[in-house]
Amino acid sequence: MTRDIDPDNPVKEYTGVWIPKAVMECDDLSPVDKLVYGEIACFEECYASNEWLAKRIGRSASTASRSINTLIELGFVEQCGFNGRFRLVRVSKNCKPTQKCLGRLRKNAEAAYAKMPNIDKSIDKSIDNLDTKVSKEESHVEVVKVDKRNQDINEAFVIWEEVMGYPLHETTKERFSINSILRRKEMNLDKLRILIRLVEASQHDKYKRFSISSFTDLMYKTNELMAWAKEKQAQQQSTTTLEV
């Protein structure tokens, strides 16, 4: 006879993690990154320490920290708080598993997490005030940087549609490509707009030897685009000289 399982029973066993297709098929994530995402996705908001995550995945605390940073950078996870000891993270809305998919799994995970003996879930009131202030300020700066980066990525999609006349699908691959372009030395949104204008201009040259139809193409073919633009500029200057 099979025993009925009470979904509200706090002592039921942990059954596993859930990893969505977008995360599983992302080539920019390592197997460890995907496993860390699965652990974070088990909670509405996860404030587990790096040491706890490291124990869960069988890796070092520094590896767990790097995986979280990678997930944040690629937009799969967002940091939403810091209590002076642990940072509070959660999966991004555009990649968050539904309640129907998680359901009992999340409750099981929370129950297992609650039984872990060495996890301190409270804010340590005895932390030195100065250290706490510095930690919070550093956390705030990190959150602001992540938010600014996501805003710039979103703005890049808007610029593409304005210049090219059609929108791009906001896939993880495209967001990663935009982030890579914007992280180049002296690159910003204004210069990115100029690059996109060059892409639009190149569409009218049937003799060009390259094709750019996305930010991923632009990331790999920026040098070809710039060489083409310089060649066209030289041709225009030569034509002007002959006319004079």
N, C-alpha and C positions, 0 to 999 in steps of 0.2 A: 504494500500500500504506500503510495506516495504522500509524503507529508506536505500539507499546504504551507506556502511561504508567505508570511505577513510582510508586505512591503514597508510597513512602518516599524518593523522590529529593529531596534538599534544594534543588535548583536549578530545580525546575519552576516555571512561571509562576503568578503570582497571578491568580485567576479571578473574584473578586468578593466581595460581602458578602451575608448572608442576614438579612432582616428579617421577623419573625413577624407574623401577622395582628393580634394584640393591639396591637402597636406601630404597624403601618401604618395601622390604622383609628382610632387615638387622635387626637381632634380637638385635644387639648391640647398635642400635639407639632408642632413646625414640621418642614418637610422636612429642614432641617439637623439637628435633633435625631434624627430617624429614621436619617439617614445616619451620625451619630456612634454611635448604638446598634449599627448594623450592623458598624462597625469594631471596637467593643468586643466584640461577640458572636463575633468570629472567634477569640478567645483564651479559654482557661480563666480566666486572670487577666491583665488588661491594665495595664501600668505605663508606657504611652507618655506622653510629655509633651504639654502642650496645643499646643506648637509643631508636634509631629509630626502630631497629629490635624488641626490647622489646615491643614497642607500637604496632607494626604490629602483633605480635603473642600473645599479651595479657599477657606477663610475665615480670619479672624484668630484668634489664640490666645485672645483674650477671648471670641469667639463660641463656640469649642470648649469653653471652660471653662463658659460659661453653659449650653450644651447638656447637659454632664455633670451640672451641678447640677440642671437641670430633670429629667433622667432619674432622678437619685437621689431627688428630692423626690416624684416620681410613683410611685416604687417599681419602676421597670424596671431600675435599676442600683443596686448597693450598693458602698460603699467599704469595703474590707477591709484596708487597710494604707497606710503612708506611709514612704518610706525617707529622708526628708530633702530629696529633690528632686522625686520623682514620687509621686503618689498611686496606689495599687493599687486598681483597680475591676474588677467583674465583673457580668455580667447576673444579675438576681435569679432564684432557683430557680423561681418560679412563671411565669417568662417566658423561661426559658433554652431555646434550641434543642437538640434531641436530637442525640446523636452520629450517628444515622442521617441526619439532615437535613444536618448540617455535614460530617461525615466528611472527605473529601479537601479540602474548602474551607478548613477550619481549618488543615490542614497546609500548604496552599499559602500562606495568609496569613502563617503563622509564618515560612515560608521567605522570603517577600518582606520581612517585617519584619526578619529577621536580616541581609538584604543592604543595608538602609538605612545609608548611610555615617556620618551625623551623630548617631546615637542612642547615648547612653551608657547601658548597661543596668546598670552597676555602681553601688553606693553610694559616693559620693565621701567617702573617709576624711579628706580635708583640710578639710572644712567645719568652721567654728568650733564648738567644743563647745557654747557657749551658744546660738548660732543653731540648731544641730541640736536641742538640748533644747527650745527654744521652739517650733520647727516641729513636733516630735513631739507636744508638749503641745497645740498648736492643732489638729493633726490628730485627736488623741484626743478633744478636745472636740467636734469636728465629727462624728466617728463616733458618739459618745454621743448627740448631739442627734438624729441620723438614726435610731438604734436606738430612742430614747425615743419619737420620733414614730410609728414603725411599731408599737411596743407599744401606744400610745394608740389608734391606728387599729384594731388588732386587738381591743382591749378594747371599743371602741365597737360593734363587731359583736356582741359578747357581751351588752352592755347592751341593745341593740335586741331581741335574741332573748328576754332575760329579761323585759323590759317588755311587748313587743308579742306575745309568744307564738309567734313564727315567725322563722326566720332569713332574712337577706338574702344574695343571691349576692355574694361578695366580688370584684366587678369592679373594674377600674381606675377607672372613672368614679365608683363609690361611694367608693373609697379617696380619690380626689381631693376629693370633696365633703366627706368627714369631715375631711380635712386643712384644707380651707378654713374649715370651721366652727370647728375648734379653734384656728385662728390668729387668730380674732377677739379683740378686746380683752377681757380679763378672762374669757375662756372657758376651761373645763377640763372634765374628764370628769364631775365632779359636776353641773355646770350642764347639760352635755349630757344627762345622765340625766333631769334635770327637764324639759328640752325634749321628750324622748321620752315621758315620762309625760303631758305635755300633748297630744302627738300621739295617744297611746292614748285619752285622755279625749275628744278631739275626734271619735273614731270613732263615739261614741254620740250625737252631735248631728247629726240628719239635716237640720237647717236651716243648717248652716255652708256658707260659700261657697267653700271650698277643700278640697283633698284631698291628704294627705301619705302616701305609701306607701314612701318610701325616703329615704336621706340626701340624695340629689340634690334631691328635692322640698323637704326641710327646709331645705336651703341657700338655695333661692330664696324660700321662703314663711315664713321665720321671723317676719317682721314681721306677716304675716296671723295666724299662730298666736298671737303675743303679744297682738295686738289682740283676738282671740277670747277668750283667757284673761282679759284685763282686763274685757271685757264680761260674762263669766260671773261673775267675782268681784263686779262691781258689782251684778248681778242678785241674787246670793246675799245681799249685804249689805242690799239693799233689802228682800228678803223677810224677813230677820231683824228689821229695824226695824219692819216692819208687824206681825209676830207679837208683838213686845214691846208 
